[in-house]
Amino acid sequence: MGSLATAEICDSSIPLIANGDVRVLSPIFKIYGQSRAFSGPIATVKVFEDNVLVRELLETKGEGRVLVVDGGGSMRCALVGGNLCQLALNMGWAGIVVNGVIRDVDEINGCDIGVRALASHPQKSNKKGLGEKHAPVHIGGTVIHDGEWLYADSDGILISKTELSV
């Protein structure tokens, strides 16, 4: 992520926060993966207890992007596991944020990628292919659009309409 710490961004971006160009997600996510800090342009996917579209996106070149998965906050089955995390790493994704649960936590914690999720759950998801790619999603108290930028570290997660610089 370079030297852009979320606390420093908040301190130096008060006008951007006030007008909504930079938004702070509610502190609902647990930290997984070896990359404690990550950032990149956002790709969104909206699914519910089905991770087929998650896999489809992670099979594309990540090019430093962050996949934001709106799983509706479901705690009943995992949308990302160790295999998908390794796929994301191999394809060049910077991170994954899941408004839902993940599994294979030990495997994910061994991957050099940033992952945020609500919790872990051992059950796998359905495989019907239902959902929507690149649609606006509502997570952590904010609407997130495909193409916006995400900045995450141990202090929290920020969404910005544009790429930020120091």
C-alpha positions as a Python dict, from the first residue, in 0.01 Angstrom:
ca = {
    (1, 'M'): (0, 0, 0),
    (2, 'G'): (295, 233, 19),
    (3, 'S'): (292, 498, 288),
    (4, 'L'): (-79, 584, 284),
    (5, 'A'): (-203, 502, 633),
    (6, 'T'): (-579, 530, 686),
    (7, 'A'): (-538, 745, 998),
    (8, 'E'): (-312, 986, 808),
    (9, 'I'): (-558, 997, 518),
    (10, 'C'): (-838, 1084, 762),
    (11, 'D'): (-628, 1356, 926),
    (12, 'S'): (-533, 1516, 593),
    (13, 'S'): (-864, 1468, 413),
    (14, 'I'): (-1121, 1635, 638),
    (15, 'P'): (-1285, 1827, 348),
    (16, 'L'): (-1300, 1507, 136),
    (17, 'I'): (-1461, 1319, 424),
    (18, 'A'): (-1706, 1604, 485),
    (19, 'N'): (-1824, 1604, 122),
    (20, 'G'): (-1833, 1222, 90),
    (21, 'D'): (-1543, 1183, -153),
    (22, 'V'): (-1369, 972, 113),
    (23, 'R'): (-1580, 743, 332),
    (24, 'V'): (-1485, 537, 637),
    (25, 'L'): (-1642, 192, 661),
    (26, 'S'): (-1788, 84, 992),
    (27, 'P'): (-1536, -119, 1195),
    (28, 'I'): (-1707, -454, 1141),
    (29, 'F'): (-1432, -647, 961),
    (30, 'K'): (-1173, -888, 1098),
    (31, 'I'): (-825, -891, 947),
    (32, 'Y'): (-697, -1200, 763),
    (33, 'G'): (-409, -1271, 527),
    (34, 'Q'): (-45, -1167, 552),
    (35, 'S'): (-89, -826, 392),
    (36, 'R'): (-209, -609, 679),
    (37, 'A'): (-225, -299, 457),
    (38, 'F'): (-344, -292, 97),
    (39, 'S'): (-508, -61, -152),
    (40, 'G'): (-626, -48, -509),
    (41, 'P'): (-911, 22, -745),
    (42, 'I'): (-1231, -161, -655),
    (43, 'A'): (-1416, -433, -843),
    (44, 'T'): (-1756, -511, -689),
    (45, 'V'): (-1971, -821, -683),
    (46, 'K'): (-2307, -870, -513),
    (47, 'V'): (-2400, -1228, -420),
    (48, 'F'): (-2590, -1415, -151),
    (49, 'E'): (-2459, -1748, -20),
    (50, 'D'): (-2321, -1823, -371),
    (51, 'N'): (-1960, -1765, -474),
    (52, 'V'): (-1957, -1855, -845),
    (53, 'L'): (-1931, -1489, -951),
    (54, 'V'): (-1662, -1429, -689),
    (55, 'R'): (-1451, -1703, -851),
    (56, 'E'): (-1521, -1567, -1200),
    (57, 'L'): (-1388, -1225, -1104),
    (58, 'L'): (-1085, -1366, -922),
    (59, 'E'): (-1000, -1569, -1234),
    (60, 'T'): (-942, -1239, -1421),
    (61, 'K'): (-621, -1038, -1398),
    (62, 'G'): (-635, -845, -1073),
    (63, 'E'): (-382, -579, -1171),
    (64, 'G'): (-365, -460, -810),
    (65, 'R'): (-741, -429, -769),
    (66, 'V'): (-941, -506, -455),
    (67, 'L'): (-1248, -727, -484),
    (68, 'V'): (-1534, -602, -267),
    (69, 'V'): (-1787, -881, -214),
    (70, 'D'): (-2131, -786, -83),
    (71, 'G'): (-2257, -1114, 56),
    (72, 'G'): (-2548, -947, 230),
    (73, 'G'): (-2378, -1000, 566),
    (74, 'S'): (-2477, -1368, 565),
    (75, 'M'): (-2306, -1573, 835),
    (76, 'R'): (-2436, -1909, 708),
    (77, 'C'): (-2168, -2007, 452),
    (78, 'A'): (-1828, -1890, 336),
    (79, 'L'): (-1785, -1693, 14),
    (80, 'V'): (-1404, -1711, 4),
    (81, 'G'): (-1172, -1990, 112),
    (82, 'G'): (-807, -2083, 80),
    (83, 'N'): (-828, -2184, -287),
    (84, 'L'): (-989, -1855, -393),
    (85, 'C'): (-742, -1659, -184),
    (86, 'Q'): (-451, -1833, -355),
    (87, 'L'): (-616, -1774, -694),
    (88, 'A'): (-649, -1403, -611),
    (89, 'L'): (-282, -1386, -515),
    (90, 'N'): (-175, -1569, -832),
    (91, 'M'): (-387, -1340, -1051),
    (92, 'G'): (-248, -1019, -900),
    (93, 'W'): (-532, -898, -677),
    (94, 'A'): (-426, -673, -387),
    (95, 'G'): (-704, -778, -153),
    (96, 'I'): (-1056, -901, -88),
    (97, 'V'): (-1319, -746, 140),
    (98, 'V'): (-1616, -973, 217),
    (99, 'N'): (-1941, -853, 369),
    (100, 'G'): (-1994, -1209, 482),
    (101, 'V'): (-1778, -1495, 603),
    (102, 'I'): (-1472, -1685, 484),
    (103, 'R'): (-1324, -2028, 560),
    (104, 'D'): (-983, -2198, 554),
    (105, 'V'): (-851, -1922, 779),
    (106, 'D'): (-510, -2085, 831),
    (107, 'E'): (-460, -2109, 454),
    (108, 'I'): (-576, -1751, 402),
    (109, 'N'): (-345, -1628, 677),
    (110, 'G'): (-60, -1797, 487),
    (111, 'C'): (-134, -1598, 169),
    (112, 'D'): (46, -1271, 101),
    (113, 'I'): (-276, -1085, 32),
    (114, 'G'): (-509, -866, 235),
    (115, 'V'): (-846, -1009, 334),
    (116, 'R'): (-1121, -858, 546),
    (117, 'A'): (-1439, -1043, 642),
    (118, 'L'): (-1702, -1043, 916),
    (119, 'A'): (-1596, -1384, 1054),
    (120, 'S'): (-1518, -1741, 953),
    (121, 'H'): (-1753, -2035, 895),
    (122, 'P'): (-1662, -2388, 780),
    (123, 'Q'): (-1951, -2445, 538),
    (124, 'K'): (-1901, -2376, 166),
    (125, 'S'): (-2140, -2168, -40),
    (126, 'N'): (-2394, -2260, -305),
    (127, 'K'): (-2284, -2281, -671),
    (128, 'K'): (-2574, -2140, -874),
    (129, 'G'): (-2404, -1838, -1031),
    (130, 'L'): (-2657, -1587, -900),
    (131, 'G'): (-2563, -1227, -833),
    (132, 'E'): (-2435, -918, -1007),
    (133, 'K'): (-2084, -807, -1105),
    (134, 'H'): (-1966, -444, -1106),
    (135, 'A'): (-2285, -312, -943),
    (136, 'P'): (-2293, -59, -658),
    (137, 'V'): (-2293, -233, -319),
    (138, 'H'): (-2385, -112, 29),
    (139, 'I'): (-2135, -228, 294),
    (140, 'G'): (-2025, -96, 629),
    (141, 'G'): (-2250, 207, 617),
    (142, 'T'): (-2154, 328, 270),
    (143, 'V'): (-2232, 274, -97),
    (144, 'I'): (-1928, 146, -287),
    (145, 'H'): (-1897, 176, -664),
    (146, 'D'): (-1689, -27, -905),
    (147, 'G'): (-1378, 175, -995),
    (148, 'E'): (-1351, 366, -667),
    (149, 'W'): (-1040, 314, -451),
    (150, 'L'): (-1008, 117, -128),
    (151, 'Y'): (-740, 175, 137),
    (152, 'A'): (-713, -74, 425),
    (153, 'D'): (-476, -117, 717),
    (154, 'S'): (-496, -222, 1080),
    (155, 'D'): (-689, 96, 1166),
    (156, 'G'): (-972, 45, 919),
    (157, 'I'): (-1099, 71, 564),
    (158, 'L'): (-1152, 383, 355),
    (159, 'I'): (-1330, 423, 23),
    (160, 'S'): (-1233, 711, -204),
    (161, 'K'): (-1392, 829, -527),
    (162, 'T'): (-1040, 877, -669),
    (163, 'E'): (-688, 754, -608),
    (164, 'L'): (-527, 940, -320),
    (165, 'S'): (-167, 1059, -295),
    (166, 'V'): (52, 1152, 0),
}
